[in-house]
Amino acid sequence: AQSVTQLDSHVSVSEGTPVLLRCNYSSSYSPSLFWYVQHPNKGLQLLLKYTSAATLVKGINGFEAEFKKSETSFHLTKPSAHMSDAAEYFCVVSFSGTYKYIFGTGTRLKVLA
Amino acid sequence: NAGVTQTPKFQVLKTGQSMTLQCAQDMNHNSMYWYRQDPGMGLRLIYYSASEGTTDKGEVPNGYNVSRLNKREFSLRLESAAPSQTSVYFCASSDNGGGEQYFGPGTRLTVT
């Protein structure tokens, strides 16, 4: 069965320090992987996606993620946190040609001044 | 280019009342989706429409109906609202199955 696990429900970092949000997936097939960000009372915005091309994926606002098949992971990183990065982040798995998207339960990122 | 739009933004219903949530996309996407978001549970798929003229049940379809009115519009209807349907509802669209989804701003629904 396919599943997604976001390993931390809450992460706190200081402004200007690195961000690491962890995501592991379980799948028998080659997945597509996405990270979305949701600011308070807003919809979800696509940060980046992996679809079997380069394993290091660059997204918007300085975020990037690395697909590691051997570790079944797709962790999201950013070198330097900004106050505006405070939001909830969702890791999502999907499979080409299907309409099933598996959402993680989210990681709430807090950025301290 | 508005992307995905949803109306209304907020709604309060009494138990047993009905309402329709509207969604429209202007990206010429084939597929559209309705999700609900509850605290600590991520997003759960209610219904989806792979293409114009088709609809299918998702993970939590009970108590809901949908209509894919045309390629642009996909509505969600609650026939007899229950307090368990208090949630935030998101519409999304994608060009094809498995591709990136684009989300609307959400409808916050409270059923008393």
Boltz contact constraints between the chains, C-beta under 6 A:
constraints:
  - contact:
      token1: [A, 32]
      token2: [B, 98]
      max_distance: 6.0
  - contact:
      token1: [A, 43]
      token2: [B, 103]
      max_distance: 6.0
  - contact:
      token1: [A, 43]
      token2: [B, 104]
      max_distance: 6.0
  - contact:
      token1: [A, 43]
      token2: [B, 105]
      max_distance: 6.0
  - contact:
      token1: [A, 43]
      token2: [B, 106]
      max_distance: 6.0
  - contact:
      token1: [A, 44]
      token2: [B, 103]
      max_distance: 6.0
  - contact:
      token1: [A, 46]
      token2: [B, 100]
      max_distance: 6.0
  - contact:
      token1: [A, 49]
      token2: [B, 100]
      max_distance: 6.0
  - contact:
      token1: [A, 94]
      token2: [B, 98]
      max_distance: 6.0
  - contact:
      token1: [A, 95]
      token2: [B, 98]
      max_distance: 6.0
  - contact:
      token1: [A, 96]
      token2: [B, 98]
      max_distance: 6.0
  - contact:
      token1: [A, 97]
      token2: [B, 97]
      max_distance: 6.0
  - contact:
      token1: [A, 97]
      token2: [B, 98]
      max_distance: 6.0
  - contact:
      token1: [A, 98]
      token2: [B, 97]
      max_distance: 6.0
  - contact:
      token1: [A, 98]
      token2: [B, 98]
      max_distance: 6.0
  - contact:
      token1: [A, 99]
      token2: [B, 48]
      max_distance: 6.0
  - contact:
      token1: [A, 99]
      token2: [B, 50]
      max_distance: 6.0
  - contact:
      token1: [A, 99]
      token2: [B, 97]
      max_distance: 6.0
  - contact:
      token1: [A, 103]
      token2: [B, 42]
      max_distance: 6.0
  - contact:
      token1: [A, 103]
      token2: [B, 43]
      max_distance: 6.0
  - contact:
      token1: [A, 105]
      token2: [B, 42]
      max_distance: 6.0
